Amino acid sequence: MNLDEAKVRVKELTELLDRYNYEYYVLNQSSVSDQEYDRLMNELQLIEKEYPELASPNSPTRRVGGAVQSQFKKVPHRRLMLSLGNAYNEEDLRDFDRRMREALHTDTVSYMGEVKIDGLGMSLLYDKGELQYALTRGDGVTGEDVTENVKTIRSVPLRVKEMRPFEVRGEVFMPKKSLEALNREREEAGESLFANCRNAAAGSIRQLDPNVAASRKLDAYWYYLVNARELGIHVHSVSLDYLDSLSFKTNKERRRLKGIEELLAYVQEYTEKRDSLDYDIDGLVFKVDDIDAYEEIGYTAKTPKWAIAYKFPPKEVYTKLLDIVLTVGRTGRITPNAILEPVRVDGSLVQRATLNNEDFIKEKDVRIGDIVGLHKAADVIPEVTGPLKERRIGIEEPFVMPSTCPVCGEPLARVGGLHYCLNPHCGARKIESIIHFVSRDAMDIDGMGPSVTEEFFNEGFIKDIPDIYSLHTHAQDIKDIDGWSDKSVENLLTAIDNSKNQSLERLLNGLGIKEVGTKLSKILAKRFKNLEAFYDLSLEQLMDVDDIGPVAAKSIYDFFHDEKKRAELDALKAAGVNFLYLGADTLDVNSYFYGKTIVLTGTLESHSREEMTEILEGIGAKCSGSVSKKTDIVIYGPGAGSKLKKAQELGIETMDEKTALDHLSRLGGQ
């Protein structure tokens, strides 16, 4: 077979194998035997081996796994992957429906109801009919490129007939049968078992070896065509039908619902039906079906207002409370924790759970030795619901809150119903503060999780945050610890060195200043640019910053005027940690939009609404989802409706997208 003949045959084989994959993994039917399928696959592999130049990155042969990767590359999402707001009961859903009816000025809204797969959020990008890459949700702004692993999922189309660029989002999951088979294999091999389908799917998709991912038999459902309007589609249910036509696997449990009563009936049906499905669901999702209404309804900073996730009530189990122990957080907060007889809750083996605080224990009358109810709050965090008092036998012991810290022995202080250890040198507080500093949302030091941090602290390698940057002096000591190799130590030290180059907002978050989280860290970093600027700020200057009240201002002021904290900061600077804001330095008080409240409406062509919001907030503007007397400017695109009309009625400045872009292109101009 010459090259031209091989090229023709590769095309024939690819089309055949794609069709057979779709029939078997999406339609659950097959027009060809397994032997014939394997014969065609082997033929394609042989041709690609003889003519490597004909092996496409999206060849059907890539589904069985590929080369082992060294790491997952981080890639920004073209459009933010927002989370959904949650509803937990009928009242929440009725309130959601009321907001939608008011926003759309109608008596009845049409929704699409869909089951909420308990898996790993994923985004696929296609162009010119080919899969370009697959990204995890990550933090919603940046995801990890797991393309090679996603290609091993047989139901995911590698080629489609749509040649225009588009993005589709969905959920990668492990079917219940796949989990059972995988856990049987792991048990036979003496390996730990996966607690549930969600953990198994997440662990499988993040394997550096695609061959491992291929062996796990994952699947995926796709539920959102991101740029449907650009493809001429204006109804969500129609977009799902279109995904079907492109060979994507969409969930057939979906249903178009008219009004709140049909929505509630759908909830009742799937509350009863959820356990009969061959995959895990943790709730239902309801979206307004009219895509054109999305801009009108709007968004919050983190969620679209036109969709909501209904979470099923947590399943409750019962077990014995063996003891109550205290843990100390990085702020010194003391938390009582229940030590339980091991019990499975939604697939996870639970041995301890939070009891919140002393008042919770007293109000519930929880006693050591009780049989207690247990569920997972929001399907994630194990939580004790209360005791079964009728099961008491008279030997249960009431809990007495100690007056001293269980770690350092210093007196505890009660503040607003909570207990705190005020000793800044308490070992437990230091460990928790170091764990926070190295966490993903802060300095993001890979390989230094909570257990490693605690081990290094107990070994004496680190006692304070600055000691992290001296860990290279303990490299040989770390290698001597069981489980550490030359390579793993090298990777850890590289991650520590790389963290020195993080931008100021991550450092601010990592310092663990009370009242300062991820969002406020970004605001402060953009505003003051240099950590050392905080040394001379007054309380009044801090309270002049939007989103900072007197409590947060006092906390920030006290932190930077504490001599011991300043000594730690000096040590971090001496170690080479960056103190500067490295973001786009476009915050210009003379820019046209600085300090103004802006509403976006209609279809923007240059950027998505989320991207434009990020740009405007990055130069000091505030973006709002609704027009009011406090609004300064409404920026509109084609299809703008009631928001634009209301702005004109109120005499608010309006401008089209082109005018807004002109202002953005000359920051500082009027």
N, C-alpha and C positions, 0 to 999 in steps of 0.2 A: 504494500500500500504506500503510494507516494504522498507527499505533503498535501496536495490539493484533494486527493481522495480522503485522506485522514480528516481534513478540515470539514468536508461534507458529512462524514460519518460522525464526527464529534457533535455537530449540530443536531443530527438525527437522534443520536443517543441522549443528548441533553434534553431535548424536547420530550422524548419518550419517558425518561426517568422523572422529569418534573411532573408530567401528567400522572404517572403511577404513584408518585409521592403524594400528590394532591388527593387522588382517589382514596388512598389507604389511610393517610393521617388526618385528612380534613373531612372527607365524605364518609369515612368508615366503610368503604367498599373497595373492591379491587377487581380489575379486568385482566389481571395477569397473575400467574403463579409465583411463589417465592423463588423457585428455581430459575424461572425466566428473568425475573428482576435481577437476581444475583448474577446471572450470565451477562446481562447488558451492562451492569455496573463493572464487572471484571473486564469486559471488553473496553469500556471507556478508560479504566485505569491503565490498561496496557498501552492504549494509544497515547495517553498523556505521558506515560513513561518514555515512549519512543520519541514523541514530539512534545517536549516540555513547553514550547512556546504556545501550544494550543490549550494549555491548562489554565482555564479562567479562575480568578479568585472566587467566583461563585459557582464553580463546577459542582455537580451533584456528588463528586468524590470527596469534597471538603466536609460533607456531613458526617463522615466517620471519624473526624478528628484531624488535627494538623500538627505543626511543629509546636513544641513547648515554648511558652512565652516567658520572658523574664519579669514582666510587670504589666499592669494595665495603665495605659496612657489616659490622662485626664483631659477631657474635651468639653468646652463650653456648649451648653444647649443653645440652639439657634433661637428657641423660644423657651421661656422659663417653664419648668415642669411644676406647676402649682399643686398644692395639696387641696383636699376637699374639706369643707366644713362638715361637722358631724351632727347628726340627730340621734337621739336615744329613745324617743317615745313618740306617741301620737301627737302630743302637744307641740313638740319640736317640728314635726312634719307639717302640721296645720299652720304653724307660724311661717315656715318656709313657703308654703303655698300662698299664704296671705301676702307675703312680700313680693312674690312673683306676680300675683294679680294686680297689686298696686303699681308695681313697676311697669307693667304692660297695659294698664288701664283696661282690663278685661275681667269678665266674671269667671271664666274657665280657662285654664292653661293646659296645653297638651305637653305631656312629659314622655320621656323614654325611660322605662324601668329596666335595670340590668342587675344581675347578681355581681357581688363584689368579690372577686377571686382573691384568696389569701396567698399571695405569692410575691414576686419581685417586679416592681414597676420597670418598664423598658420602653425605649424609644428607638424606632427604626427610621433611617433616612434612605430614600431611593432617588435615583436620578438616571435618566436615559434608560429606564427599564431595569436597572440593576440595584441590588442592595449595596449601599455605600458603607454604612456602619451602624452598629447597634450600641446604644449608650444606656447605662443604668440611670436611675433617677438621681443618685448622689445627693447633693444638697439642694437640688432643684435648679441651680444655676450651672453647675458643672457635674458631669457624669463620668463614669469609667467606660472606656472602649472595650467591650466584651464581644466584638463582632465574631471572632473565630469560634467562641463557645456557642453563640446564638445560632450560627450556621449549622451546628450539629442537631438542632431541633427540627425534626423532619417536616413539621407542619408549617414552618416559616418559609414563604416563597423567596427564592434567591433572585428570581427574575419575574417581572410583571409586564403587562401590556401597556401600562400607563408610562409614557415617555417623559412627561413633565415631572419636575422635582416635587416630592411630597414627603410628609412625615406622618407616621402612624404610631400610636402609643397603645400599650396594652400591658398584660401581666404574664410573666413567665412563671409556671407553677409545676409542681410535681404531682401527678395523679396519685390517689390513695394506693392503688395497686403497685405503682412503681416504688412508693415508700416502703410498703410491706416487703417487696422483693429485695430492695436495697438493705433494709435493716436485717433481713435474714442472712444476707451475705456478710454483713458487718459483724453480726453476732457469731457466726461460724468462724470468722477470722479473729475474734477476740477484740474487736474494735468497739468504740462507744457508739450507741445508737442515736439517730437523729430524733429529736423530740417531736417534730411535726413536719408537715409538708412544706410549710413556709421556710423553716430553717434549712431543710434539705435542698430546696430550690436555690436559696441564696448561696449556700455553701457550694453547690454544684456549678452555678454560673460564674463563680469567682475562682474556679480552679485554673491555675496557670497552664495546665495541660488539657487541651481541648479533647483529647482522647478520653479523659476521665469524665468530662461533661457529657460526651457522646454516650458513655455507658450508663448514665443516670436516667435516661429516657424521660427527659423533660417535655413539656408541652407549653403552649401559649395561646391565649385569647387576645384579640385586638379589638379595642373599644372606642378609639377616638382618632379621626382623621383631622390632624391639626390644621392644615390649610385647605379645608374643604371648600371654602368660598373662592379661593384662587382657582379651584378646579371646576367652578360653576355649580357647586352643591350648596344649598341653603337650608337643608333640613337634616338634623342629626340622624334620624332613622334611615333616611335615604343614603347618607354617607356610609352607614354600616352595610346596607345592601350593596353599595358600590365596592366596598372592601371584599364582600363575598365574591363579586364578579372578578376581582383581581386575584382570587385564590387564597385570600387571607382566611384564617379560622376565626370566625366571630361566634359569640355565644348565642345559641338559639333559645335560651331561656328569657331573652329580652322581650319586652312587650311595650307597645305604645299605649299610654294611659291618658285618659281625659279627666282631669279634675282630681280633687283630693280623695274622693271616696274610692275611685278605682286604684289610686295609689295605695291607700290603706289596705284594700283587699289584696293587692299584690304582696304587701308586707306579711299579711296573715298567711297567705298561701306558702310563701317561701320560708317563713318561720317554721312551719310544719315539714316542709320538703327538704330543707338544707342537708339533713343527715343522709338522705337517699342519693344525693349527687355523688359522682365518682371523683370529686375534687373538693377541697375545702373552700367554703366561703365564710367571710366574717361579717357580712352585711349586704346591703343593697345600695345601688346608686341611682339617683333620680336626676335627670338633666332636662331642662327646657328643650323641647324638640326643635324650636325655631332658632337656627344658628344666627340669623340676622338680628335677633333680639339680644344677643350676648353683650354687644357693646352698650346697648341701651340699659341693660340690667347692671352691668359693671362688674368690678372686681374689688376685693380688699387687697392689702399688701401681699397676702399669702394664698388667698383662695378666690375662685370664681364664684360670684353670687348666684349664678344661674344653675348651679348643681349642688347636690348635698349627698352625703353618705349616711345612710341609716345603719347604725351598728346594732347587731343583735344583742339582747341582754346576755351578760356573761353567764356561763354555766357554773353552777355551784356544786362543790363537793364537800365532804366532811372528813376531818381527821383530828388527831389529838394534839393539843398544844403542850409541848414538853417543857418549854422554858421561855422566858422573855429576857433578851440580852440587849444591851445598848450599843449603838454605833455613834461615832463622832464625825460630823461632816467638816468640810474645809472652813466653814464660817464658825465652827464650834457648836453647831446645833446638835443636840442629843436626840436620837431617834430610837424608840423602842422597837424591837423586831421579834416576831414570833418564831421560835424554833419548833418545827412540826414533825410529826411522823411523816415520812415521805409519802406523797400522794400525787397521782397524775391529774393535771388540770389542763384540758385542751391539748393533750399530747405531751406536755412538759412535766418533768418530775420536779415537784416543788417541795423544798425542805425548810424554807424560811419565807416570811412575808412581813411587810411593814405593818406596824400598829399605830402609825402617825404620831401620837403624843400621849401624854399622861391623861389628858381630859377624855380622849377617845376611849382609852382602856376603862376609865371610871364610868363613862356614860353607857358603854356596852356591858359593863360588869364582866369583863374578860378575866378569867383566873387561870393560873397555871394548873394543868391537868384537865381543863375543859375539853369537850368535843366542840370544835368550832367549824363554822361555815367558811368556805374559801372560794374565791373566784378571781379571775384576771380582770382588773379594771381596764376598760378599753381594750380588752383581749390581749393585754401585754403584761401589766404589772400585777403580781400576786397580791391579793388583799384579803385580810380577814374581815368577814361581815358581822360576826358576833357568835356568842356561845349558844349551844343547845342546853339550856338550863335544866330541862327535864331529864337530861342524861347524867346529871351530877350524882356522885355517890358519897359526897361528904368529905373527901380528902383534898379537894381543889383549894389552891392557895391564892388569896388576893395579891396583886402586885403592888409593891411599895417602891415609889421612885426614890432612888438614892440621892443624897445631898452632895456627893462628890463625883468628879469625872472618873469613869471606869478605867481610863488609860493613865492619866497623869496624877489623879488624886486631888486635884484642886477643886475648890467649892464650885457648885453649879449656880447659875443665876436664872431665874424665871422671868421671861420677857414676853408679854402678850400671849400667855398660854403655852409657850415653848421654853424648853430648858437649853441653856448654852454653857459650854466650857469657855471661859474668857481668857484662859491661859494661851497666849500666842505661840508658846513653845511646846504645846501639847503634841506628842508624836503623831497621834491620829489626825489632828488638824493638818499637820505638815504633810503627811502622806496624801491626804485628800486634795490638798492644794497643789501638790506636784502632779497628781493624776489629772487634775483639771488643766494644768498648764500644758501638759503634753498631748491633750485630747485633740480630736479631729477639728473641732470648731475653734481651737486656740492655736498652739504652735505646731500641731499635726506631726508629732514625732512617731513615725511608724515603727512598730516593734517594741514600744514601751507602754504596754497596756497596764491596767491596774495591778495584776498579779506580779508583773515584772517590777513595777515601781515599788510595790511593797517589799519585794524580795531585796531589791537594791538598798532600800532604806534600812531594813533589818540587818543587812550585811555591813552597813556603815559606809557604803559607797556614796550615798547622797543623804544629806540632812536638811538641805534647803534647796530652793529652786535653782540658784546659780550653780550648785554642785553638778547639775546635769551636764554642764559644759566643761566639766573636769573629768568626766567618766572615762576619757581615753587613758587616764593614768591608772585605771583599774581594768584595762582591757584583758590582761592575763588572768586577773582574779575572776572576771566574768566567764572566761573560757573554761575555767576550772569547775564552774557550776554545771551540774548535769543538765543536758539538753542544749547547751550552747556550743557552737562550732566557730572556727575561724571566720567563716563566711557570714554567719548570723551576727557576730560581734561587729564585723566590718560594716554590714548593712545598717546596724543600729547607729554606729558612730557617724556614718555618712548622713543618716536621717537627722541626727543631732546637729551636725554642721550645716546642713541645708536649712534647718529651722532658724538659724541666725539671720536668714535673709527674708523672713516673713515680714509682711507689712504691719504698720503700727496697730491697726485695728485688731489683729490677731493677738499681738502682745498685750494690748489693753484687756482683751477678754481673758487671756490666760492668767493675768495677775490676780484674778479672783476678787476684784473690788466689789464689795457688797452693793447691790442695786444696779451693777453694770453688767449687762449681758451682751449677746452678739450684736443686736441692733444698735444699742446705745454706744457700743465700742466703735462701730462704723461712723456714727454721727460725730463722736468726739474726735476720731482720727481725721476725718475730713475737715473738721472745723479748726483744729489746732496744729495739725501736721507733724509735730515733734513731741515726743514724750516729755522732754525737759521743759516744754512750755507749761506743763501742769504744775511745775514746782512753784511758780509765782502767781498762779491764778487765785483770785479771791472768791469767796462764796457768791458774791453778787455777779461776778463774771461767769461763773458756772451756771447760776440760775438763769442767766440771760440766754442760755442755749435752749432751743426747742426740745421738748420731751424730757427736760431735767427739772424736777421739783426740788423743794428744800431738803427732803430726806436723801435723795441721790446726790445732790450737791454737797451736803455735809459729809456723806460717806467718801466721795471722791477727794474732797479737801483734806479730810483726816488721813486718808491713805497716803497722800503725797507729802504730808507734813509729819509723818511718823518717821523718826530717826532710823529705826531698824529697817523699815521698808525702803527708805532712801539708800541705806547701805546695800541692800539687796539689788536695787536698781543700778547702783554704781558698779556692783560686781558683774551684773549682766552686760553693762556697756563695756566693761574691761574685757569681757569674754568675746566681744565682737557682735553682740546681738543688735540688730538694726532697731533704731528708735524712730525712724521716719515713716511717714505715710507714703506708700508707693503706688497708690491708685492714681487714676487719671486726674491730674491736678488742674481741674477746670473750675473749681469753686471761685467764682469771680463776683464780688459784691456789686460790681458795676454792670454785670450782665443783665440783659433785658428781663430774664425770668427769675433772677435771684429774689428769694423771699416772697414770691407770689404764689397764690393758690390756683392751681390749674386743673381743669377738667378736660379729658379727652373724650371725643365722641365720633361716631361714624367709623368708616374703614380707612385706616391709615395705610399708605402704600409703601412708604420708605422703611418703616419699622413696624413690628407688632406693637400692640398697646403696652404690653409688659416692657418691651425694650425701650419705648419712648418714655415710659414712666421712670425707668432706671436712669436714662440720660438726663431727664429734667431734674430728678432728685439729686443726681450727682453734681449739678451746678447750683444747688441751693434752693430749688423750687419745692413746693409741696403739691402732691397730686391727690385729688379727691375723686370719688366716684359719683358725686351728685352736685348739682348746681344750687347755690344758695347766695345770699347777699354777701357772704364772705369770699365768694369766688372772684378772682381777679381776671382770669383769661379762660376762654373756652377755645380749644384747638379742635378743628373739625375736619373730617374727611367725607368722601361720598357716602350717602346713606344716613347722614346725621339727622336726628329727629327731634324729639321733645326737649332734649337737653339744650340743643342749639336754640330752639324756639324760646325756651324759658330764659336763656341768657340774653337774648335780644329784647325780651319783654322787660327784664330787669336793668337793661342798659349796660350789661357787662361786656367788656371788650371780647370780640371774637376774631379769630384769624384762621385762615386755611393752613393746611399742612406745609405748603410751599413757603408761606411767610414765616412760619415757625422755624423751618429749616434754615431760612436766610438769617434769622436772628442767631441760631445756634452756630452758624458758620463764622460769625464774627463776634465771638464772646467779648463782652465789654462794650459793644456798640449799642446804640439806641435805635 
